[in-house]
Amino acid sequence: MKRVFLAAVALFAFIVVACDKVDDLLTFYINEEESIRIESSFPFGTLMPLTPVTVTTNSEETFKNNKTRAELVKDVTLNKLSLAIAEPQGENFNFLKRIEIYISSEDKKAVKIAYLDEVPQNATSLELKSTNAKLDEFIKGDTYTISTKAELTKPVSQDITIKADMRFKVTADPF
């Protein structure tokens, strides 16, 4: 009886490890870099939307390069989103109180994908918190829109350009 139990435990462990290995083989990342612009006329003290950015996907080619197809993609989530100030040089995020990032498409309403409720003082780069929202339908499409809501702590004297680096984790089914 003990042998049967040990064999069952060993078989279960093998299946779990094998499934993890298969998922690793079927998982890849899509990196996107976009610019967010905060104009010097942007109001402060309230959470306000910035100009949205439309992203053209290369999803069919990306899926093909990773040996899969859109219909086999089963799970897409935002794995990482970092912000850094591109212009002006030497600026930090002291002007920013909080920030939220959304994704939408022509036929799908906006979904919050990342946020930071309290921006640390003197930060020159930020790592936003992912909401772990399911993003399959956005990434499979031809385009999606990234929109941002920001709350400033003080007025900015010149336009600020922020570079947003996004990494989406994609997992596909084998068949």
ROZABA-112481 format. One record per residue: x, y, z of N, C-alpha, C, O in turn. Coordinates in nm, 2 decimals. Each point is the difference from the previous one (the first is absolute). Last residue first. Layout:
<<X,Y,Z>,<X,Y,Z>,<X,Y,Z>,<X,Y,Z>>,
...
//
This chain:
<<-0.21,2.33,-2.86>,<-0.08,-0.05,-0.11>,<-0.11,0.09,-0.04>,<-0.07,-0.02,-0.09>>,
<<0.38,0.10,0.46>,<0.09,-0.07,-0.10>,<-0.08,-0.04,-0.12>,<0.06,-0.02,-0.11>>,
<<-0.16,0.47,0.40>,<-0.03,-0.14,0.01>,<0.09,-0.07,-0.10>,<0.03,0.06,-0.11>>,
<<0.13,0.41,0.33>,<-0.09,-0.06,-0.10>,<-0.02,-0.15,0.03>,<0.08,-0.06,0.07>>,
<<0.08,0.57,0.17>,<0.00,-0.15,0.01>,<-0.10,-0.05,-0.10>,<-0.11,0.05,-0.01>>,
<<0.39,0.44,0.15>,<-0.09,-0.07,-0.09>,<0.02,-0.15,0.02>,<0.11,-0.05,-0.01>>,
<<0.00,0.57,0.24>,<0.03,-0.14,0.01>,<-0.11,-0.07,-0.08>,<-0.12,0.01,0.03>>,
<<0.32,0.51,-0.06>,<-0.11,-0.09,0.01>,<0.04,-0.14,0.00>,<0.08,-0.04,-0.09>>,
<<0.14,0.56,0.19>,<0.03,-0.14,-0.04>,<-0.12,-0.09,0.03>,<-0.05,0.00,0.12>>,
<<0.22,0.56,-0.19>,<-0.10,-0.10,0.04>,<0.04,-0.13,-0.04>,<0.06,-0.02,-0.11>>,
<<0.12,0.56,0.19>,<0.04,-0.13,-0.04>,<-0.09,-0.11,0.05>,<-0.01,-0.01,0.12>>,
<<0.02,0.58,-0.20>,<-0.07,-0.12,0.06>,<0.05,-0.13,-0.06>,<-0.02,-0.02,-0.12>>,
<<0.18,0.57,0.17>,<0.02,-0.12,-0.08>,<-0.07,-0.12,0.09>,<0.04,-0.02,0.11>>,
<<-0.12,0.58,-0.12>,<0.03,-0.12,0.08>,<0.00,-0.12,-0.09>,<-0.09,-0.02,-0.08>>,
<<0.12,0.60,0.06>,<-0.02,-0.13,-0.07>,<0.05,-0.11,0.08>,<0.11,-0.01,0.05>>,
<<-0.28,0.55,0.03>,<0.08,-0.11,0.05>,<-0.04,-0.12,-0.09>,<-0.12,-0.03,-0.01>>,
<<0.09,0.61,0.00>,<-0.05,-0.13,-0.04>,<0.09,-0.11,0.05>,<0.13,0.02,-0.01>>,
<<-0.12,0.43,0.29>,<0.03,-0.04,-0.14>,<-0.06,-0.14,-0.02>,<-0.02,-0.08,0.09>>,
<<-0.04,0.29,0.33>,<0.04,0.12,-0.07>,<0.03,-0.03,-0.15>,<0.00,0.10,-0.08>>,
<<-0.35,-0.34,0.45>,<0.13,-0.02,-0.06>,<0.03,0.12,-0.09>,<-0.09,0.05,-0.07>>,
<<-0.22,-0.10,0.55>,<0.00,0.02,-0.15>,<0.14,-0.03,-0.05>,<0.10,0.02,0.07>>,
<<-0.26,-0.30,0.35>,<0.03,0.14,-0.03>,<0.00,0.02,-0.15>,<0.01,-0.09,-0.08>>,
<<-0.12,-0.33,0.26>,<0.00,0.07,0.13>,<0.02,0.15,-0.02>,<-0.03,0.08,0.09>>,
<<-0.22,-0.45,-0.44>,<0.12,0.08,0.03>,<-0.01,0.06,0.14>,<-0.11,0.04,0.04>>,
<<-0.12,-0.48,-0.30>,<-0.02,0.11,0.09>,<0.13,0.06,0.03>,<0.09,-0.06,0.06>>,
<<-0.30,-0.26,-0.49>,<0.10,0.04,0.09>,<-0.05,0.11,0.10>,<-0.09,0.08,-0.04>>,
<<-0.04,-0.50,-0.36>,<-0.05,0.11,0.09>,<0.11,0.03,0.10>,<0.06,-0.09,0.06>>,
<<-0.08,-0.16,-0.58>,<0.06,0.03,0.13>,<-0.08,0.10,0.07>,<-0.05,0.10,-0.06>>,
<<0.04,-0.49,-0.38>,<-0.04,0.13,0.05>,<0.05,0.01,0.15>,<0.02,-0.10,0.07>>,
<<0.03,-0.21,-0.56>,<0.05,0.02,0.14>,<-0.04,0.14,0.04>,<0.04,0.10,-0.06>>,
<<-0.23,-0.45,-0.33>,<0.03,0.13,0.04>,<0.04,0.00,0.15>,<-0.06,-0.06,0.08>>,
<<0.07,-0.30,-0.54>,<-0.06,0.03,0.13>,<0.04,0.14,0.04>,<0.10,0.06,-0.06>>,
<<-0.12,-0.41,-0.42>,<0.04,0.11,0.08>,<-0.06,0.00,0.14>,<-0.11,-0.06,0.02>>,
<<0.06,-0.31,-0.31>,<0.10,0.07,-0.08>,<0.05,0.12,0.07>,<0.12,0.04,-0.02>>,
<<-0.27,-0.48,0.31>,<-0.06,0.10,-0.10>,<0.11,0.07,-0.08>,<0.12,-0.02,0.03>>,
<<-0.05,-0.28,0.36>,<-0.03,-0.07,-0.13>,<-0.04,0.09,-0.11>,<0.01,-0.04,-0.12>>,
<<0.06,0.20,0.56>,<0.13,-0.03,-0.06>,<-0.02,-0.07,-0.13>,<0.08,0.01,-0.09>>,
<<-0.46,0.09,0.35>,<0.07,0.13,-0.04>,<0.12,-0.03,-0.08>,<0.02,0.06,-0.10>>,
<<-0.27,-0.42,0.30>,<-0.07,0.06,-0.12>,<0.06,0.13,-0.04>,<0.00,0.03,-0.12>>,
<<0.19,-0.26,0.51>,<0.00,-0.08,-0.12>,<-0.06,0.08,-0.12>,<0.07,0.01,-0.11>>,
<<0.01,0.09,0.60>,<0.01,0.10,-0.11>,<0.00,-0.07,-0.13>,<0.04,0.06,-0.10>>,
<<-0.16,-0.08,0.67>,<0.01,-0.09,-0.12>,<-0.01,0.09,-0.12>,<-0.10,0.07,-0.03>>,
<<0.29,0.10,0.52>,<-0.12,-0.01,-0.09>,<0.03,-0.09,-0.12>,<0.11,0.00,-0.04>>,
<<0.17,0.16,0.44>,<-0.01,-0.14,-0.05>,<-0.13,-0.02,-0.08>,<-0.05,-0.11,0.00>>,
<<0.25,0.52,0.19>,<-0.13,-0.04,0.05>,<-0.02,-0.15,-0.03>,<-0.10,-0.06,0.05>>,
<<0.58,0.34,0.03>,<-0.09,-0.06,-0.09>,<-0.13,-0.04,0.06>,<0.00,-0.05,0.12>>,
<<0.36,0.45,0.02>,<-0.05,-0.13,0.04>,<-0.10,-0.05,-0.10>,<-0.09,0.08,-0.05>>,
<<0.54,0.24,-0.05>,<-0.14,0.00,0.04>,<-0.05,-0.14,0.04>,<0.06,-0.10,-0.03>>,
<<0.42,0.37,0.04>,<-0.05,-0.13,-0.04>,<-0.15,0.01,0.05>,<-0.02,0.01,0.12>>,
<<0.40,0.40,-0.25>,<-0.11,-0.06,0.08>,<-0.03,-0.13,-0.05>,<0.00,-0.03,-0.12>>,
<<0.42,0.44,0.13>,<-0.07,-0.10,-0.07>,<-0.11,-0.06,0.09>,<0.02,0.00,0.12>>,
<<0.23,0.36,0.03>,<0.03,0.02,-0.14>,<-0.06,-0.10,-0.09>,<-0.01,0.01,-0.12>>,
<<-0.09,0.20,0.65>,<0.01,-0.12,-0.09>,<0.02,0.05,-0.14>,<-0.06,0.09,-0.05>>,
<<-0.02,0.18,0.47>,<0.13,0.00,-0.07>,<0.02,-0.13,-0.09>,<0.11,-0.02,-0.03>>,
<<-0.52,-0.04,0.37>,<0.08,0.13,-0.03>,<0.13,-0.03,-0.06>,<0.07,-0.10,0.03>>,
<<-0.50,-0.24,-0.10>,<0.11,0.04,0.10>,<0.07,0.13,-0.04>,<0.02,0.02,-0.12>>,
<<-0.54,-0.16,0.02>,<0.13,0.00,-0.07>,<0.10,0.05,0.10>,<-0.01,0.10,0.07>>,
<<-0.48,-0.35,-0.03>,<0.09,0.09,0.06>,<0.14,0.00,-0.06>,<0.07,-0.10,0.01>>,
<<-0.42,-0.16,-0.19>,<-0.08,0.09,0.07>,<0.08,0.11,0.07>,<-0.05,0.11,0.03>>,
<<0.08,-0.42,-0.48>,<0.09,0.03,0.11>,<-0.07,0.11,0.08>,<-0.02,0.12,-0.05>>,
<<-0.10,-0.52,-0.38>,<-0.02,0.13,0.08>,<0.11,0.01,0.10>,<0.08,-0.09,0.03>>,
<<-0.31,-0.22,-0.49>,<0.11,0.03,0.10>,<-0.03,0.13,0.07>,<-0.07,0.08,-0.05>>,
<<-0.24,-0.29,-0.26>,<0.10,-0.10,0.00>,<0.11,0.02,0.10>,<0.07,-0.09,0.04>>,
<<-0.63,0.21,-0.16>,<0.12,0.05,0.07>,<0.10,-0.12,0.00>,<-0.03,-0.11,0.04>>,
<<-0.34,0.19,-0.42>,<0.03,-0.08,0.11>,<0.12,0.05,0.07>,<0.10,0.02,-0.07>>,
<<-0.51,0.14,-0.32>,<0.13,0.02,0.06>,<0.01,-0.09,0.13>,<-0.10,-0.01,0.07>>,
<<-0.22,-0.14,-0.48>,<0.01,0.12,0.08>,<0.14,-0.01,0.08>,<0.06,-0.10,0.00>>,
<<-0.17,-0.10,-0.50>,<0.01,-0.04,0.14>,<0.02,0.12,0.09>,<0.08,0.09,-0.04>>,
<<-0.09,-0.08,-0.46>,<-0.12,-0.07,0.04>,<0.00,-0.05,0.15>,<-0.09,-0.07,0.04>>,
<<0.45,0.33,-0.24>,<-0.12,0.05,-0.06>,<-0.13,-0.06,0.05>,<-0.10,0.07,0.02>>,
<<0.49,-0.10,0.32>,<0.00,-0.01,-0.14>,<-0.13,0.05,-0.06>,<-0.09,0.04,0.08>>,
<<0.44,-0.01,0.40>,<-0.13,-0.01,-0.06>,<0.02,-0.03,-0.15>,<0.11,0.01,-0.05>>,
<<0.16,0.06,0.57>,<0.01,-0.05,-0.13>,<-0.15,-0.01,-0.05>,<-0.09,-0.03,0.07>>,
<<0.38,0.33,0.34>,<-0.11,-0.08,-0.05>,<0.03,-0.05,-0.14>,<0.08,0.06,-0.07>>,
<<0.16,0.17,0.56>,<0.02,-0.03,-0.15>,<-0.12,-0.10,-0.03>,<-0.03,-0.10,0.07>>,
<<0.17,0.49,0.34>,<-0.07,-0.12,-0.04>,<0.01,-0.02,-0.15>,<0.00,0.10,-0.07>>,
<<0.23,0.20,0.53>,<-0.01,-0.02,-0.15>,<-0.07,-0.14,-0.02>,<0.02,-0.09,0.08>>,
<<0.13,0.53,0.32>,<-0.04,-0.14,-0.04>,<-0.03,-0.01,-0.15>,<-0.01,0.10,-0.07>>,
<<0.25,0.28,0.26>,<-0.05,-0.06,0.12>,<-0.04,-0.15,-0.02>,<0.03,-0.08,0.08>>,
<<0.34,0.44,-0.32>,<-0.11,-0.10,-0.02>,<-0.04,-0.05,0.14>,<0.08,-0.05,0.07>>,
<<0.29,0.36,-0.16>,<-0.12,0.07,-0.04>,<-0.12,-0.10,0.00>,<-0.12,0.05,-0.01>>,
<<0.57,-0.20,0.10>,<-0.06,0.08,0.11>,<-0.12,0.07,-0.03>,<-0.08,0.03,0.09>>,
<<0.40,-0.34,-0.35>,<-0.14,-0.01,0.01>,<-0.07,0.08,0.11>,<-0.11,-0.04,0.04>>,
<<0.58,0.18,-0.31>,<-0.04,-0.12,0.08>,<-0.16,0.01,0.00>,<-0.06,0.09,-0.05>>,
<<0.49,0.12,-0.29>,<-0.13,0.01,0.07>,<-0.02,-0.13,0.08>,<0.04,-0.10,-0.04>>,
<<0.33,0.18,-0.27>,<0.02,0.03,0.14>,<-0.12,0.02,0.08>,<0.01,0.02,0.12>>,
<<-0.05,0.04,-0.65>,<0.11,-0.07,0.07>,<0.01,0.05,0.15>,<-0.02,0.12,0.02>>,
<<-0.46,-0.07,-0.27>,<0.14,0.05,-0.01>,<0.10,-0.08,0.08>,<-0.04,-0.06,0.10>>,
<<-0.20,-0.23,-0.32>,<0.04,0.15,-0.01>,<-0.09,0.07,0.10>,<-0.11,-0.03,0.02>>,
<<0.13,-0.44,0.00>,<0.08,0.01,-0.12>,<0.05,0.15,-0.01>,<0.11,0.03,-0.04>>,
<<-0.28,-0.35,0.47>,<-0.01,0.13,-0.06>,<0.10,0.01,-0.12>,<0.12,-0.01,0.02>>,
<<-0.36,-0.45,0.17>,<0.12,0.08,0.02>,<-0.02,0.13,-0.08>,<-0.07,0.00,-0.11>>,
<<-0.21,-0.49,0.29>,<0.00,0.14,-0.06>,<0.13,0.06,0.03>,<0.06,-0.01,0.11>>,
<<-0.29,-0.52,-0.15>,<0.08,0.09,0.07>,<0.00,0.13,-0.07>,<-0.02,0.01,-0.13>>,
<<-0.23,-0.52,0.18>,<-0.02,0.13,-0.06>,<0.09,0.10,0.08>,<-0.03,0.03,0.12>>,
<<-0.09,-0.61,-0.20>,<0.08,0.11,0.06>,<-0.03,0.13,-0.07>,<-0.03,0.00,-0.12>>,
<<-0.22,-0.40,0.05>,<0.10,-0.06,0.09>,<0.08,0.11,0.07>,<0.05,-0.02,0.11>>,
<<-0.56,-0.05,-0.34>,<0.11,0.10,0.01>,<0.10,-0.05,0.10>,<-0.04,-0.02,0.12>>,
<<-0.26,-0.33,-0.39>,<-0.01,0.09,0.11>,<0.12,0.10,-0.01>,<0.10,-0.03,-0.07>>,
<<-0.39,-0.40,-0.20>,<0.09,0.11,-0.02>,<-0.02,0.09,0.12>,<-0.12,0.04,0.03>>,
<<-0.03,-0.57,-0.23>,<0.02,0.09,0.11>,<0.10,0.11,-0.03>,<0.11,-0.03,-0.03>>,
<<-0.25,-0.31,-0.28>,<-0.10,-0.02,0.10>,<0.01,0.10,0.12>,<-0.10,0.02,0.07>>,
<<0.22,-0.13,-0.63>,<0.04,0.08,0.11>,<-0.11,-0.01,0.11>,<-0.12,0.03,-0.03>>,
<<0.09,-0.22,-0.41>,<0.05,-0.09,0.10>,<0.05,0.08,0.12>,<0.03,-0.06,0.11>>,
<<-0.21,0.27,-0.50>,<-0.11,-0.09,0.06>,<0.05,-0.09,0.10>,<-0.07,-0.06,0.08>>,
<<0.38,0.34,-0.33>,<-0.09,0.08,0.09>,<-0.11,-0.09,0.07>,<-0.02,0.02,0.12>>,
<<0.47,-0.26,-0.26>,<-0.10,0.08,-0.07>,<-0.09,0.07,0.10>,<-0.01,-0.05,0.11>>,
<<0.56,-0.18,-0.12>,<-0.14,-0.01,0.04>,<-0.09,0.09,-0.09>,<0.05,0.07,-0.09>>,
<<0.46,-0.09,0.13>,<-0.06,-0.13,-0.04>,<-0.14,-0.03,0.06>,<-0.03,-0.11,0.05>>,
<<0.32,0.52,-0.05>,<0.00,-0.08,0.12>,<-0.07,-0.14,-0.01>,<-0.04,-0.06,0.09>>,
<<0.05,0.38,-0.44>,<0.15,-0.01,0.04>,<0.01,-0.08,0.12>,<0.11,-0.06,0.03>>,
<<-0.55,0.16,-0.17>,<0.07,-0.09,-0.10>,<0.15,-0.02,0.04>,<0.05,-0.12,0.00>>,
<<-0.30,0.43,0.24>,<-0.05,-0.13,0.03>,<0.07,-0.10,-0.09>,<0.05,-0.11,0.05>>,
<<0.04,0.56,-0.14>,<0.06,-0.04,0.13>,<-0.04,-0.14,0.04>,<0.08,-0.08,0.05>>,
<<-0.28,0.26,-0.43>,<0.14,-0.03,-0.03>,<0.07,-0.04,0.13>,<0.08,-0.10,0.00>>,
<<-0.53,0.24,0.04>,<0.01,-0.12,-0.08>,<0.15,-0.04,-0.03>,<0.03,-0.12,0.01>>,
<<-0.11,0.52,0.23>,<-0.03,-0.12,0.08>,<0.01,-0.12,-0.09>,<0.06,-0.10,0.04>>,
<<0.05,0.59,-0.03>,<0.05,-0.09,-0.10>,<-0.02,-0.14,0.04>,<0.08,-0.09,-0.01>>,
<<-0.33,0.60,0.13>,<0.07,-0.13,0.04>,<0.05,-0.07,-0.13>,<-0.04,0.03,-0.11>>,
<<-0.05,0.50,0.25>,<-0.03,-0.10,-0.10>,<0.08,-0.12,0.03>,<0.12,0.00,0.02>>,
<<-0.32,0.42,0.29>,<0.11,-0.09,-0.02>,<-0.04,-0.10,-0.11>,<-0.10,-0.07,0.01>>,
<<-0.04,0.59,0.20>,<-0.04,-0.12,-0.07>,<0.12,-0.08,-0.04>,<0.10,0.05,-0.05>>,
<<-0.21,0.32,0.46>,<0.10,-0.05,-0.10>,<-0.05,-0.12,-0.06>,<-0.03,-0.10,0.07>>,
<<-0.20,0.56,0.22>,<0.02,-0.15,-0.02>,<0.10,-0.03,-0.11>,<0.02,0.09,-0.09>>,
<<-0.04,0.35,0.43>,<-0.03,-0.04,-0.14>,<0.03,-0.15,-0.02>,<0.11,-0.04,0.03>>,
<<-0.24,0.17,0.46>,<0.10,0.06,-0.09>,<-0.04,-0.05,-0.14>,<-0.09,-0.08,-0.02>>,
<<-0.22,0.14,0.50>,<0.05,-0.08,-0.11>,<0.10,0.08,-0.09>,<-0.01,0.12,-0.02>>,
<<-0.08,-0.05,0.57>,<-0.05,0.04,-0.14>,<0.06,-0.08,-0.10>,<0.11,-0.05,0.01>>,
<<-0.18,0.14,0.56>,<0.04,-0.10,-0.10>,<-0.07,0.03,-0.13>,<-0.12,0.00,-0.02>>,
<<0.27,0.39,0.37>,<-0.11,-0.09,-0.03>,<0.05,-0.11,-0.10>,<0.08,0.03,-0.08>>,
<<0.20,0.33,0.24>,<-0.09,-0.02,0.12>,<-0.11,-0.09,-0.03>,<-0.08,-0.03,0.10>>,
<<0.32,0.33,-0.49>,<0.05,-0.08,0.11>,<-0.10,-0.01,0.11>,<-0.09,0.08,0.00>>,
<<0.12,0.00,-0.59>,<-0.05,0.05,0.14>,<0.06,-0.09,0.11>,<0.03,-0.12,-0.03>>,
<<0.21,0.24,-0.46>,<-0.08,-0.11,0.07>,<-0.04,0.05,0.14>,<0.08,0.05,0.08>>,
<<0.20,0.17,-0.42>,<-0.13,0.06,0.03>,<-0.09,-0.10,0.08>,<-0.11,0.03,0.03>>,
<<0.55,-0.14,-0.21>,<0.02,0.10,0.10>,<-0.14,0.06,0.05>,<-0.01,0.06,0.11>>,
<<0.03,-0.56,-0.32>,<0.02,0.14,-0.04>,<0.01,0.10,0.12>,<-0.06,-0.03,0.10>>,
<<0.17,-0.51,-0.19>,<-0.07,0.09,0.10>,<0.03,0.14,-0.04>,<0.12,0.04,0.01>>,
<<-0.09,-0.56,-0.27>,<0.04,0.15,0.01>,<-0.09,0.07,0.10>,<-0.12,-0.01,-0.01>>,
<<0.33,-0.51,-0.14>,<-0.12,0.07,0.06>,<0.05,0.14,0.02>,<0.11,0.03,0.05>>,
<<0.05,-0.48,-0.37>,<0.03,0.12,0.07>,<-0.13,0.07,0.05>,<-0.10,0.00,-0.07>>,
<<0.28,-0.54,-0.03>,<-0.08,0.11,-0.04>,<0.04,0.12,0.08>,<0.07,-0.01,0.10>>,
<<0.06,-0.54,-0.22>,<0.05,0.12,0.06>,<-0.08,0.11,-0.06>,<-0.01,0.02,-0.13>>,
<<-0.01,-0.60,0.20>,<-0.04,0.13,-0.06>,<0.06,0.12,0.07>,<0.01,0.00,0.12>>,
<<0.03,-0.59,-0.16>,<0.04,0.13,0.06>,<-0.05,0.11,-0.09>,<0.01,-0.01,-0.12>>,
<<-0.13,-0.53,0.23>,<-0.01,0.10,-0.10>,<0.04,0.13,0.07>,<-0.07,0.04,0.10>>,
<<0.16,-0.60,0.00>,<-0.03,0.14,0.05>,<0.00,0.09,-0.12>,<0.07,-0.02,-0.10>>,
<<-0.17,-0.55,0.22>,<0.10,0.10,-0.05>,<-0.05,0.14,0.04>,<-0.11,0.02,0.05>>,
<<0.00,-0.60,0.01>,<-0.01,0.14,0.05>,<0.11,0.09,-0.06>,<0.12,-0.04,-0.01>>,
<<-0.19,-0.45,-0.04>,<-0.10,0.07,-0.07>,<-0.02,0.14,0.05>,<-0.10,0.07,-0.03>>,
<<0.42,-0.37,0.22>,<0.03,0.00,-0.14>,<-0.11,0.08,-0.08>,<0.04,0.05,-0.11>>,
<<-0.10,-0.10,0.58>,<0.12,0.08,-0.03>,<0.03,0.00,-0.15>,<0.04,0.11,-0.05>>,
<<-0.38,-0.39,0.19>,<-0.05,0.14,0.01>,<0.12,0.09,-0.03>,<-0.01,0.10,-0.07>>,
<<0.11,-0.55,0.10>,<-0.08,0.03,-0.12>,<-0.04,0.14,0.00>,<0.01,0.07,-0.11>>,
<<0.19,-0.22,0.50>,<0.10,0.01,-0.11>,<-0.07,0.03,-0.14>,<0.05,0.08,-0.08>>,
<<-0.32,-0.16,0.46>,<0.08,0.13,0.02>,<0.10,0.02,-0.11>,<0.01,0.11,-0.06>>,
<<-0.24,-0.52,0.07>,<-0.09,0.11,-0.04>,<0.07,0.13,0.01>,<-0.02,0.09,-0.08>>,
<<0.26,-0.46,0.24>,<-0.01,-0.01,-0.15>,<-0.10,0.11,-0.05>,<0.03,0.07,-0.10>>,
<<0.02,-0.13,0.57>,<0.12,0.06,-0.06>,<-0.01,0.00,-0.15>,<0.04,0.10,-0.06>>,
<<-0.40,-0.30,0.28>,<0.01,0.14,0.04>,<0.12,0.07,-0.06>,<-0.01,0.11,-0.06>>,
<<-0.03,-0.58,0.02>,<-0.10,0.07,-0.09>,<0.00,0.15,0.03>,<0.00,0.08,-0.10>>,
<<0.27,-0.35,0.37>,<0.05,0.00,-0.14>,<-0.10,0.07,-0.09>,<0.05,0.08,-0.08>>,
<<-0.18,-0.15,0.52>,<0.11,0.10,0.00>,<0.06,0.01,-0.14>,<0.02,0.11,-0.05>>,
<<-0.35,-0.44,0.12>,<-0.06,0.13,0.01>,<0.11,0.11,-0.01>,<-0.02,0.10,-0.07>>,
<<0.17,-0.55,0.09>,<-0.07,0.03,-0.13>,<-0.06,0.14,0.00>,<0.01,0.07,-0.10>>,
<<0.17,-0.22,0.50>,<0.11,0.02,-0.09>,<-0.06,0.03,-0.14>,<0.05,0.09,-0.07>>,
<<-0.35,-0.21,0.41>,<0.06,0.13,0.03>,<0.11,0.03,-0.10>,<0.01,0.12,-0.05>>,
<<-0.20,-0.55,0.02>,<-0.10,0.11,-0.04>,<0.06,0.14,0.03>,<-0.02,0.09,-0.08>>,
<<0.28,-0.46,0.21>,<-0.01,0.01,-0.14>,<-0.09,0.10,-0.05>,<0.02,0.08,-0.09>>,
<<0.00,-0.17,0.55>,<0.12,0.07,-0.04>,<0.00,0.01,-0.16>,<0.05,0.11,-0.05>>,
<<-0.40,-0.35,0.24>,<-0.01,0.14,0.04>,<0.12,0.08,-0.05>,<-0.02,0.10,-0.05>>,
<<0.03,-0.57,-0.01>,<-0.11,0.06,-0.09>,<-0.01,0.15,0.03>,<-0.01,0.08,-0.09>>,
<<0.29,-0.33,0.38>,<0.06,0.01,-0.14>,<-0.10,0.07,-0.09>,<0.04,0.09,-0.08>>,
<<-0.20,-0.20,0.51>,<0.10,0.11,0.01>,<0.06,0.03,-0.14>,<0.02,0.11,-0.04>>,
<<-0.29,-0.49,0.09>,<-0.08,0.12,0.00>,<0.09,0.13,0.00>,<-0.03,0.09,-0.07>>,
//
